[in-house]
Amino acid sequence: MARFFRKFRLNSITKSKIGKYIIYAVGEIVLVVIGILIAVAINNSREQSILQQKEQTYLKGLKDEFETSKHKLIELIDVNKQNYLGAQRILMLKSNPKDTITEKELSELLSRSLSYDVYFYANTSLLDEMINSGSLKDISNDTLRKLLTNWEAILKDISKQEDELGEQRNRVLDMFRTNNNSLKTIFQLSPPIPETAFLQKDNYLSNLNLLDSVAFENNILMFYLVSYSTSETHYKPLLKELNSILSLITKEIE
C-alpha cells in the first residue's frame, strides 16, 4: 500500500514538472513570435518611412518641374495671342477696303504675327526618369499618378497641333520667298532687333499688294484659325490640366 502511494506521488510530481515545462516552452514560443512580429513591424515602419521620404523628394521635384512648365505655357499663350490678333487685324483690313494702312503699319503687323514659332517645351526630365525607372508607382495618390501617366500623351497631342500651326505659318512666309514680296521690308520697317539693325529704312519693296491677294488672304486666314484653335482648344485646357496636377502635388507634400 505504501509503495502504491509513493508511486502515485512520483507520477504526480513528474506530471507537474512536464506541465510546467510545457507552459514554459509555450511561453518562450509566444515571446519569440512576439519578438518576430515586433521586428517585422519595425522593419515595415522603417521601409514605409523610406518610401514616404522618397515620395516627398519626388513630389517636391515634380512641383518645381511643373511650375517651370506652367510659366513657360503662360508666356507661350501670350505670344500665340499676339500672333493671331495680328493676323486678325490683317484680315479686318482685307474685309474693309475703306481702311487704309501704311507700309510701316503692315510690316509691324506681319512682324508681330509671324516672328515667333510657337512650341511648348515642357520640363519633363524628372517625370521621364520616374516613368523609365518604374518609380511612378511610389506616388500614393491614385488620381495624381493617373494624371502624371497621361501627361506624355497630352504633350504629344499638343505637339501635333503645333506642327500644324507651324505649317500654316510657313505657308504665309512662303509668299515672301518670291520676287513679288519682300521679307526684308518687314524687317526694315518693324521695330529693330539686333540681328537686322544694319538694314536701311529706305529703298524697300512694298508689300501692300498682299492686301489684294486672295492667296495671301487664304493663307493668313488659315494661320489665324489654327493659331486661335491652338490657344482655345489646346493651350488653355493644357493649363487647366497643369494646374490640377500642381494642386494635387501641393496637397501631397508634407
C-alpha positions in Angstrom: 0.0 0.0 0.0 2.8 2.4 1.0 4.6 1.6 -2.3 1.5 2.5 -4.3 1.2 5.9 -2.7 4.9 6.6 -3.2 4.5 5.7 -6.9 1.4 7.9 -7.2 3.2 10.9 -5.7 6.1 10.3 -8.0 3.9 10.3 -11.0 2.1 13.4 -9.8 5.4 15.2 -9.4 6.6 14.1 -12.8 3.3 15.2 -14.5 3.5 18.5 -12.7 7.1 19.1 -14.0 6.0 18.2 -17.5 3.1 20.5 -17.3 5.3 23.4 -16.1 7.8 22.7 -18.8 5.1 22.7 -21.5 3.8 26.0 -20.1 7.4 27.4 -20.1 8.1 26.2 -23.6 4.8 27.7 -24.9 5.7 30.9 -23.1 9.1 31.0 -24.8 7.5 30.3 -28.2 5.0 33.1 -27.6 7.8 35.5 -26.7 9.8 34.6 -29.8 6.7 35.1 -32.0 6.0 38.5 -30.4 9.7 39.4 -30.9 9.5 38.5 -34.6 6.3 40.4 -35.0 7.8 43.5 -33.4 10.9 43.2 -35.6 8.7 42.9 -38.7 6.6 45.9 -37.6 9.7 48.0 -37.0 11.2 46.9 -40.4 7.9 47.7 -42.2 7.7 51.0 -40.4 11.3 51.8 -41.5 10.6 50.8 -45.1 7.4 52.8 -45.1 9.3 55.8 -43.8 11.9 55.4 -46.5 9.2 55.2 -49.2 7.5 58.3 -47.8 10.7 60.2 -47.9 11.3 59.1 -51.4 7.8 60.1 -52.4 8.3 63.5 -50.8 11.5 64.0 -52.7 9.8 63.1 -56.0 6.8 65.4 -55.2 9.0 68.4 -54.5 11.0 67.8 -57.7 7.8 67.4 -59.7 6.4 70.6 -58.2 9.4 72.6 -59.4 9.3 71.0 -62.8 5.6 71.6 -63.4 5.8 75.2 -62.0 8.5 75.9 -64.6 6.4 74.4 -67.3 3.4 76.5 -66.2 5.4 79.7 -66.5 6.5 78.7 -70.0 3.0 77.9 -71.1 1.6 81.2 -69.8 4.2 83.1 -71.8 3.6 81.0 -74.8 -0.2 81.6 -74.6 0.5 85.3 -74.6 2.9 85.1 -77.6 0.4 83.0 -79.6 -2.4 85.5 -78.7 -0.3 88.3 -80.2 0.2 86.2 -83.3 -3.5 85.6 -84.0 -4.6 89.1 -83.0 -2.1 90.5 -85.6 -3.4 88.1 -88.2 -7.0 89.1 -87.3 -6.1 92.8 -87.8 -4.8 92.0 -91.3 -7.9 90.1 -92.2 -10.1 93.0 -91.0 -8.1 95.3 -93.3 -8.8 92.8 -96.2 -12.5 92.8 -95.5 -12.8 96.6 -95.2 -11.2 98.3 -98.2 -12.0 101.7 -96.7 -9.4 101.2 -94.0 -6.1 102.5 -95.0 -2.8 101.3 -93.7 0.8 102.3 -94.3 3.7 100.1 -95.3 5.2 100.5 -91.8 1.9 99.5 -90.1 1.6 96.5 -92.3 5.2 95.5 -91.7 4.7 95.8 -87.9 1.5 93.6 -88.1 3.3 91.0 -90.2 6.3 91.0 -87.8 4.0 90.6 -84.7 2.1 87.8 -86.3 4.9 85.8 -87.9 8.2 86.4 -86.0 7.9 83.6 -83.4 7.4 79.9 -83.7 5.0 78.5 -81.1 6.2 75.4 -79.4 5.7 74.3 -75.8 8.8 72.7 -74.3 7.6 71.3 -71.0 10.1 70.3 -68.3 9.8 66.5 -68.0 13.2 65.2 -67.1 12.3 64.0 -63.6 8.9 62.6 -64.7 10.6 60.8 -67.6 13.2 59.3 -65.1 10.4 58.2 -62.8 8.5 56.5 -65.7 11.6 54.8 -67.1 12.7 53.5 -63.7 9.2 52.4 -62.6 9.2 54.9 -59.7 5.9 56.3 -60.7 4.3 53.6 -58.5 5.8 55.3 -55.5 3.2 58.1 -55.9 0.5 57.1 -53.5 -2.3 59.3 -54.7 -4.1 57.4 -57.5 -5.6 60.4 -59.2 -2.2 62.2 -59.3 -0.4 59.1 -60.6 -3.0 58.7 -63.4 -2.6 62.4 -64.4 1.2 62.0 -64.5 0.9 58.9 -66.6 -1.3 60.7 -69.1 0.9 63.8 -69.3 3.2 62.5 -72.0 0.2 61.6 -74.3 -1.2 65.1 -73.8 2.1 66.7 -74.8 2.2 64.6 -77.9 -1.2 65.8 -78.9 -0.1 69.4 -78.3 3.0 68.8 -80.4 0.8 67.7 -83.4 -1.3 70.8 -83.2 1.9 73.0 -83.0 3.3 71.2 -86.1 0.1 72.1 -88.0 0.4 75.7 -86.8 4.0 75.8 -87.9 3.0 74.6 -91.3 0.3 77.3 -91.7 2.9 79.9 -90.6 5.3 78.7 -93.2 2.7 78.9 -96.0 2.3 82.6 -95.2 6.1 83.1 -95.1 6.5 81.3 -98.4 4.7 84.3 -100.1 7.8 86.3 -99.2 10.1 83.9 -100.9 9.2 85.3 -104.3 10.1 88.3 -106.4 6.7 89.9 -105.7 7.0 90.5 -101.9 9.9 91.3 -99.6 10.6 89.8 -96.2 13.4 92.4 -95.9 10.8 95.2 -96.0 9.2 93.8 -92.9 12.5 93.9 -91.0 13.3 97.4 -92.4 10.1 99.0 -91.2 9.4 97.0 -88.0 10.9 97.8 -84.6 14.6 97.0 -85.0 16.2 93.9 -83.5 19.9 93.4 -83.1 20.1 90.9 -85.9 18.6 93.3 -88.5 19.7 96.7 -87.2 22.1 97.1 -90.1 19.2 97.2 -92.6 18.4 100.7 -94.1 15.0 102.1 -93.6 14.6 103.3 -97.2 14.6 101.7 -100.6 12.2 99.0 -99.7 9.8 96.9 -101.8 6.2 97.5 -100.9 4.1 94.5 -99.6 0.8 96.4 -99.7 -0.2 94.4 -102.8 -0.7 91.4 -100.4 -3.9 93.0 -99.3 -5.3 92.4 -102.8 -4.1 88.8 -102.9 -6.7 86.1 -102.4 -3.9 83.5 -101.9 -2.5 85.7 -99.1 -5.9 86.1 -97.5 -6.5 82.3 -97.6 -3.1 81.6 -96.0 -3.4 84.3 -93.3 -7.0 83.1 -92.5 -5.8 79.5 -92.1 -3.0 80.7 -89.9 -5.4 82.7 -87.8 -7.8 79.9 -87.4 -5.2 77.3 -86.4 -3.5 79.8 -84.1 -6.7 80.6 -82.3 -7.7 76.9 -82.1 -4.3 76.2 -80.6 -4.9 78.7 -77.8 -8.6 77.9 -77.0 -8.8 74.1 -77.5 -5.2 73.1 -76.6 -3.2 75.5 -74.6 -6.0 76.7 -72.2 -7.1 73.1 -71.4 -3.5 72.2 -71.0 -3.0 75.0 -68.5 -6.1 73.7 -66.6 -4.6 70.2 -66.5 -1.3 71.5 -65.4 -3.0 73.4 -62.5 -4.8 70.3 -61.4 -1.5 68.4 -61.3 0.2 71.2 -59.3 -2.8 71.3 -56.9 -2.6 67.6 -56.2 1.2 67.7 -55.8 1.0 70.6 -53.3 -1.6 68.8 -51.2 0.5 65.6 -51.0 3.7 67.5 -49.9 4.0 67.3 -46.1 
